[in-house]
Amino acid sequence: MSAPAALLALACYTAAPAPLVGSDVHRALRGEAVAAAPARQAVAEAVRDAAALHSRGRRHGR
C-alpha cells in the first residue's frame, strides 16, 4: 500500500473532530433566542459545593 493510500485509509477511520462551539453559540450568532446563563450566585454556590466535596475527599487520601 502506498503512503497516500494509507493516509486516506486512516482518514476514513478517524472520528470527526468535536465542534469548537456548541449549538447555543450558533443560534445566538443567527440571532435566535438562547437560554439565559446561570446567575453569578448559582455559579458561586456550585463552585463552593464542589470545593467542599473535593476537600472532604482529600482528607482520606493523606
Distance bins in CASP14 RR format, pairs under 12 A and 6 or more apart:
PFRMAT RR
TARGET T0000
AUTHOR 0000-0000-0000
RMODE 2
METHOD distances of the structure
MODEL  1
1 7 0 0 0 0 0 1 0 0 0 0 0
1 8 0 0 0 0 1 0 0 0 0 0 0
1 9 1 0 0 1 0 0 0 0 0 0 0
1 10 0 0 0 0 0 1 0 0 0 0 0
2 8 0 0 0 0 1 0 0 0 0 0 0
2 9 0 0 0 0 0 1 0 0 0 0 0
3 9 0 0 0 0 0 1 0 0 0 0 0
3 10 0 0 0 0 0 1 0 0 0 0 0
4 10 0 0 0 0 0 1 0 0 0 0 0
4 11 0 0 0 0 0 1 0 0 0 0 0
5 11 0 0 0 0 0 1 0 0 0 0 0
5 12 0 0 0 0 0 1 0 0 0 0 0
6 12 0 0 0 0 0 1 0 0 0 0 0
6 13 0 0 0 0 0 1 0 0 0 0 0
7 13 0 0 0 0 0 1 0 0 0 0 0
7 14 0 0 0 0 0 1 0 0 0 0 0
8 14 0 0 0 0 0 1 0 0 0 0 0
11 17 0 0 0 0 0 1 0 0 0 0 0
19 25 0 0 0 0 1 0 0 0 0 0 0
19 26 0 0 0 0 1 0 0 0 0 0 0
20 26 0 0 0 0 0 1 0 0 0 0 0
21 27 0 0 0 0 0 1 0 0 0 0 0
21 28 0 0 0 0 1 0 0 0 0 0 0
21 29 0 0 0 0 1 0 0 0 0 0 0
22 28 0 0 0 0 1 0 0 0 0 0 0
22 29 0 0 0 0 0 1 0 0 0 0 0
22 34 0 0 0 0 0 1 0 0 0 0 0
23 29 0 0 0 0 0 1 0 0 0 0 0
23 30 0 0 0 0 0 1 0 0 0 0 0
23 32 0 0 0 0 0 1 0 0 0 0 0
23 34 0 0 0 0 1 0 0 0 0 0 0
23 35 0 0 0 0 0 1 0 0 0 0 0
24 30 0 0 0 0 0 1 0 0 0 0 0
24 31 0 0 0 0 0 1 0 0 0 0 0
24 32 0 0 0 0 1 0 0 0 0 0 0
24 33 0 0 0 0 0 1 0 0 0 0 0
24 34 1 0 1 0 0 0 0 0 0 0 0
24 35 1 0 0 1 0 0 0 0 0 0 0
24 36 0 0 0 0 0 1 0 0 0 0 0
24 37 0 0 0 0 1 0 0 0 0 0 0
25 31 0 0 0 0 0 1 0 0 0 0 0
25 32 0 0 0 0 0 1 0 0 0 0 0
25 34 0 0 0 0 1 0 0 0 0 0 0
26 32 0 0 0 0 1 0 0 0 0 0 0
26 34 0 0 0 0 1 0 0 0 0 0 0
27 33 1 0 0 1 0 0 0 0 0 0 0
27 34 1 0 1 0 0 0 0 0 0 0 0
27 35 0 0 0 0 1 0 0 0 0 0 0
28 34 1 0 1 0 0 0 0 0 0 0 0
28 35 0 0 0 0 0 1 0 0 0 0 0
28 36 0 0 0 0 0 1 0 0 0 0 0
28 37 0 0 0 0 0 1 0 0 0 0 0
36 42 0 0 0 0 0 1 0 0 0 0 0
37 43 0 0 0 0 1 0 0 0 0 0 0
38 44 0 0 0 0 1 0 0 0 0 0 0
38 45 0 0 0 0 1 0 0 0 0 0 0
38 46 0 0 0 0 1 0 0 0 0 0 0
38 47 0 0 0 0 0 1 0 0 0 0 0
39 45 0 0 0 0 1 0 0 0 0 0 0
39 46 0 0 0 0 0 1 0 0 0 0 0
40 46 0 0 0 0 0 1 0 0 0 0 0
40 47 0 0 0 0 0 1 0 0 0 0 0
41 47 0 0 0 0 0 1 0 0 0 0 0
41 48 0 0 0 0 0 1 0 0 0 0 0
42 48 0 0 0 0 0 1 0 0 0 0 0
42 49 0 0 0 0 0 1 0 0 0 0 0
43 49 0 0 0 0 0 1 0 0 0 0 0
43 50 0 0 0 0 0 1 0 0 0 0 0
44 50 0 0 0 0 0 1 0 0 0 0 0
44 51 0 0 0 0 0 1 0 0 0 0 0
45 51 0 0 0 0 0 1 0 0 0 0 0
45 52 0 0 0 0 0 1 0 0 0 0 0
46 52 0 0 0 0 0 1 0 0 0 0 0
46 53 0 0 0 0 0 1 0 0 0 0 0
47 53 0 0 0 0 0 1 0 0 0 0 0
47 54 0 0 0 0 0 1 0 0 0 0 0
48 54 0 0 0 0 0 1 0 0 0 0 0
48 55 0 0 0 0 0 1 0 0 0 0 0
49 55 0 0 0 0 0 1 0 0 0 0 0
49 56 0 0 0 0 0 1 0 0 0 0 0
50 56 0 0 0 0 0 1 0 0 0 0 0
50 57 0 0 0 0 0 1 0 0 0 0 0
51 57 0 0 0 0 0 1 0 0 0 0 0
51 58 0 0 0 0 0 1 0 0 0 0 0
52 58 0 0 0 0 0 1 0 0 0 0 0
52 59 0 0 0 0 0 1 0 0 0 0 0
53 59 0 0 0 0 0 1 0 0 0 0 0
54 60 0 0 0 0 0 1 0 0 0 0 0
54 61 0 0 0 0 0 1 0 0 0 0 0
55 61 0 0 0 0 0 1 0 0 0 0 0
55 62 0 0 0 0 0 1 0 0 0 0 0
END
